Amino acid sequence: AMTLNSSNVWEGQATVSGKEEFKFRANNDWPINLGDNGADNSLEGDGANLVLPSAGTYKISLDLTNPGFYTYKIVKQ
């Protein structure tokens, strides 16, 4: 689950025990999902899975403020 911060950027945290893959989905459903083709921090509809490379806790942010040019950040804590 992610929450909207004061800058209109969605933020969340994930703790994983090993390499994990994920996508951003709207409303816990698959019709609208975003992944990253090319691992360039630019999101595409139905794009490739994103990867959390190793065990740990990650801060994940999703910026939808620039329509058509959505971005994300993944930072290991």
WOKABEL-V878574 format. One record per pair of residues at least 4 apart in sequence whose ideal C-beta (glycine too) atoms are under 7 Angstrom apart, sorted by the first residue. I is the first residue (numbers start at 0). GAP is how many residues later the second one is. D is the distance in Angstrom with one decimal. If there is no record, write none. Layout:
# WOKABEL-V878574
i = [I I]
gap = [GAP GAP]
d = [D D]
This chain:
# WOKABEL-V878574
i = [0 1 1 1 1 2 3 3 4 4 7 8 8 8 9 9 10 10 11 12 12 12 13 13 13 14 15 15 15 15 16 17 17 18 18 18 18 19 20 20 20 21 21 22 22 22 22 22 23 23 23 24 24 24 24 25 32 33 33 33 33 33 34 34 34 34 34 34 34 35 35 35 35 35 35 35 35 36 36 36 40 40 41 41 42 42 42 42 51 51 55 56 57 57 57 57 58 58 59 59 60 60 61 62 62 62 63]
gap = [11 8 9 10 60 8 4 6 4 6 57 52 53 54 51 52 48 50 48 44 45 46 38 44 46 42 4 36 39 40 38 36 37 32 33 34 35 32 28 29 30 27 28 10 11 12 26 27 9 10 38 4 5 7 8 6 13 9 10 11 13 36 8 9 11 12 13 14 15 4 5 6 7 8 11 12 14 7 10 11 30 31 27 29 4 27 28 29 6 22 20 20 16 17 18 19 16 18 12 14 11 12 10 7 8 9 6]
d = [6.2 4.2 6.0 3.8 6.5 6.1 6.4 5.7 5.4 5.3 5.4 5.4 6.8 4.9 6.6 4.1 6.9 5.0 5.1 6.3 6.9 5.7 6.5 5.1 6.1 4.5 4.3 5.2 6.1 6.9 5.2 7.0 5.4 6.7 6.8 5.9 6.3 4.5 3.9 6.7 5.4 6.5 5.5 4.8 6.3 4.8 5.9 6.5 6.6 4.3 5.6 6.2 6.2 6.8 4.7 3.8 6.2 4.2 6.8 6.3 6.2 6.3 6.8 6.5 6.8 3.0 4.7 5.7 6.2 6.8 6.9 6.7 5.8 6.9 5.2 5.9 5.6 5.1 4.7 5.2 5.4 6.2 6.9 6.1 6.1 4.2 6.7 6.2 5.5 6.8 5.3 4.6 5.5 6.6 5.5 6.6 4.8 5.8 6.9 5.4 6.3 4.7 5.1 6.6 4.8 6.8 5.3]
